[in-house]
Amino acid sequence: MMSLAHGSGSSPSDTWKWCLRLGSMAVLAMAWQLLAQTAHSLLVPSFTGTVAALFRLLRTSQLWEALLISNLAMVLGFALAATVGVATGFVAGRWRVADEFIEPYLNILLVTPMSAAIPIIIMALGLGLSSRVLIVFSFSFVTITVNTRAGLRMIEPEWIEMTRAFGGTERQLWLKVLSRGARPAILMGLRLGMIRAVAGMITMELLLMAVGVGRLILDFQSNFEAGSMYAVVLVVIAEAVLLARMCERLEMRATPWAGGAVIE
């Protein structure tokens, strides 16, 4: 009898994975330290100097206030993108007429660099919170929508026909078949959308709107405080990895039958 196990406990393979990850991080840290010592440049801080700067920043309110400003726009923008993106993906995936109407706009948004849309959004809405939320939304929306639509399209037509044959209503079809069958793709889209939201937040703040974390990075760069600048970048990377990992764990718990299938 075959069974699926999704890591309810630690296994030797998991231990080896963690050892390899820690080993690769140690090698990267040593290479970074060696590069900084041989470069003798103000622009390349040492690994130990960056870690020291990170601990200094963690003890001050400067970093936490910047993270609060940036993450407020990121959370609101991602929540809006998740709500609208999943709903749009459901509509496009369920009804062919709606899909034919929506698809050209999705294709345009897919091929358009989102950084090019930032000046247009700022000119329309100004430099306030609403424009930052909309920019984050524009980075995440398409990814979530496309994955949701793809999830619905992957559902076997026989499942829908069987539900109809047994007298299932439209509501039951949505609850028992469509939403359940598309759940792995939806959660994958949300995870990718979260990563895109973090990227949109940083891109916006570095290019045109120096607030929050972006302003902190630019301030440290202009003052040649390379260690502090690298420390802030490490915090942003750690946040993105942590959020992606949380979404991945949610996928595994919510879709244990998916077996790790992904849609990108």
C-alpha positions in Angstrom: 0.0 0.0 0.0 1.3 3.4 -1.0 1.1 6.4 1.3 2.0 10.1 1.1 4.1 11.6 3.9 4.6 15.3 4.1 7.2 15.7 6.8 5.3 15.3 10.0 8.7 14.6 11.6 12.4 15.0 10.9 14.1 12.4 8.7 17.7 11.8 7.8 17.1 13.5 4.4 15.8 16.6 6.2 18.8 16.7 8.4 21.2 16.5 5.4 19.3 19.3 3.7 19.7 21.5 6.7 23.4 20.6 7.0 23.9 21.4 3.3 22.1 24.8 3.7 24.1 25.7 6.7 27.3 24.6 5.0 26.5 26.7 1.9 25.8 29.7 4.1 29.1 29.3 5.9 31.0 29.1 2.6 29.2 32.2 1.4 30.1 34.1 4.6 33.7 33.1 4.4 33.9 34.1 0.7 32.3 37.4 1.5 34.8 38.0 4.3 37.7 37.1 2.1 36.5 39.3 -0.7 36.1 42.3 1.6 39.6 41.8 3.0 41.2 41.7 -0.4 39.1 44.4 -2.0 39.9 47.1 0.7 37.0 49.2 -0.5 34.5 51.3 1.4 31.8 49.9 -0.8 32.4 46.3 0.1 32.0 45.7 3.9 33.1 42.6 5.6 30.7 39.9 6.7 31.5 40.5 10.3 31.1 44.3 9.9 27.7 43.8 8.3 26.5 41.5 11.1 27.7 44.1 13.7 25.8 46.8 11.8 22.7 44.6 11.7 22.7 44.1 15.5 23.2 47.9 15.9 20.2 48.6 13.7 18.0 46.0 15.4 18.5 47.8 18.7 17.3 51.1 17.3 13.8 52.3 16.2 15.2 53.5 12.8 15.0 50.1 11.2 11.6 49.1 12.8 9.9 52.4 11.8 11.2 52.0 8.2 9.9 48.4 8.1 6.5 49.5 9.4 6.1 52.2 6.7 7.1 49.8 3.9 5.2 46.8 5.1 2.0 48.7 5.6 1.8 49.4 1.9 3.0 45.9 1.1 0.4 44.2 3.2 -2.5 46.4 2.0 -1.4 46.0 -1.6 -1.0 42.3 -1.4 -4.3 41.8 0.4 -6.1 43.8 -2.4 -4.2 41.8 -5.1 -5.1 38.5 -3.5 -8.8 39.4 -3.2 -9.2 40.8 -6.7 -6.8 38.4 -8.3 -8.4 35.2 -7.0 -11.9 36.5 -7.9 -10.8 37.5 -11.4 -9.0 34.2 -11.9 -12.2 32.3 -10.9 -14.3 34.4 -13.3 -11.9 33.9 -16.2 -11.4 30.2 -15.5 -15.1 29.4 -15.2 -16.7 31.4 -18.0 -15.2 31.5 -21.5 -16.8 34.8 -22.5 -15.3 36.5 -19.5 -11.9 34.9 -20.2 -11.9 36.2 -23.8 -12.6 39.7 -22.4 -10.0 39.5 -19.6 -7.1 37.7 -21.4 -5.8 40.5 -23.6 -5.4 42.8 -20.5 -3.7 40.0 -18.6 -1.3 39.5 -21.5 -0.5 43.3 -21.6 0.2 43.3 -17.9 2.4 40.2 -18.1 4.7 41.7 -20.8 4.7 45.3 -19.4 7.6 46.0 -16.9 5.8 47.1 -13.7 8.6 49.5 -12.9 7.5 51.5 -16.0 4.0 51.9 -14.6 5.3 53.4 -11.3 5.6 57.0 -12.6 2.1 56.8 -14.2 0.6 55.7 -10.9 2.4 58.4 -8.9 1.3 61.1 -11.4 -2.3 59.9 -11.0 -2.4 59.4 -7.2 0.5 61.4 -5.8 3.0 60.3 -3.3 0.7 59.0 -0.6 -0.2 55.6 0.8 -2.8 54.9 -1.9 -0.2 55.1 -4.7 2.2 52.8 -2.9 -0.6 50.3 -2.3 -1.6 50.4 -6.0 2.0 49.8 -7.1 2.4 46.8 -4.9 -1.0 45.6 -6.2 0.2 45.9 -9.8 3.2 43.7 -9.1 1.1 40.9 -7.5 -2.2 40.9 -9.2 -1.3 39.3 -12.5 0.6 36.4 -10.9 -2.3 35.5 -8.6 -4.9 35.8 -11.4 -3.0 33.7 -13.9 -2.3 30.9 -11.4 -6.0 30.9 -10.2 -7.2 30.7 -13.8 -4.8 27.9 -14.6 -5.9 26.0 -11.5 -9.5 26.0 -12.7 -8.5 25.0 -16.2 -6.6 22.0 -14.8 -9.8 20.5 -13.2 -11.0 17.5 -15.1 -14.3 18.2 -17.0 -15.5 14.8 -15.9 -15.6 16.0 -12.3 -17.9 18.8 -13.3 -20.1 16.5 -15.4 -20.4 14.0 -12.6 -21.4 16.8 -10.1 -24.1 17.9 -12.6 -25.2 14.3 -13.2 -25.8 13.8 -9.4 -27.9 16.9 -9.2 -25.3 19.2 -7.7 -26.1 22.9 -7.6 -23.7 25.7 -8.8 -22.9 26.5 -5.2 -22.0 22.9 -4.5 -19.9 22.7 -7.6 -17.9 25.8 -6.5 -17.5 24.5 -2.9 -16.8 20.8 -3.5 -15.1 20.7 -6.9 -13.8 24.0 -8.3 -12.4 25.7 -5.2 -10.9 22.4 -4.0 -9.4 21.4 -7.3 -7.9 24.8 -7.9 -6.6 25.3 -4.4 -3.0 24.2 -5.0 -2.6 26.6 -7.9 -4.3 29.4 -5.9 -1.9 29.0 -3.0 1.1 28.8 -5.4 -0.1 32.1 -7.0 -0.5 33.7 -3.5 3.1 32.6 -2.6 4.5 34.0 -5.9 2.4 37.1 -5.5 3.8 37.7 -2.0 7.3 37.5 -3.3 6.3 39.9 -6.1 4.8 42.2 -3.5 8.1 42.5 -1.6 9.9 43.2 -4.9 7.4 45.9 -5.8 7.7 47.5 -2.4 11.5 47.8 -2.7 11.5 48.7 -6.4 9.0 51.6 -5.8 11.0 52.9 -2.8 14.4 52.8 -4.6 13.3 54.2 -7.9 10.8 57.0 -7.2 9.5 57.2 -3.7 12.2 57.2 -1.0 10.3 56.2 2.1 10.6 53.3 4.6 13.3 50.7 3.8 14.1 52.3 0.5 14.9 55.6 2.1 17.1 53.9 4.7 19.1 52.1 2.0 19.6 55.3 0.0 20.6 57.2 3.1 23.2 54.7 4.1 24.5 54.6 0.5 24.9 58.3 0.3 26.8 58.4 3.6 29.0 55.5 2.5 27.8 53.3 5.4 28.1 50.2 3.4 27.8 47.8 6.4 24.5 49.3 7.5 23.2 49.4 3.9 24.0 45.7 3.4 22.4 44.9 6.8 19.1 46.5 5.6 19.3 44.5 2.4 19.8 41.3 4.4 16.7 42.2 6.5 14.6 42.6 3.4 15.9 39.3 2.0 15.2 37.5 5.3 11.7 38.9 5.3 11.0 37.8 1.8 12.3 34.3 2.5 10.4 34.0 5.7 7.1 35.1 4.1 7.7 32.7 1.2 8.4 29.9 3.6 5.3 30.6 5.6 3.2 30.5 2.4 4.9 27.2 1.4 4.0 25.6 4.7 0.4 26.8 4.3 0.3 25.1 0.9 1.5 21.8 2.3 -1.1 21.9 5.1 -4.0 23.1 3.0 -3.3 20.8 0.0 -1.7 17.6 1.3 -3.0 15.7 -1.7 -1.2 17.9 -4.2 2.1 16.2 -3.8 4.1 19.3 -4.4 2.7 20.1 -7.8 3.3 23.7 -8.8 2.1 26.1 -11.5 4.3 28.9 -12.6 
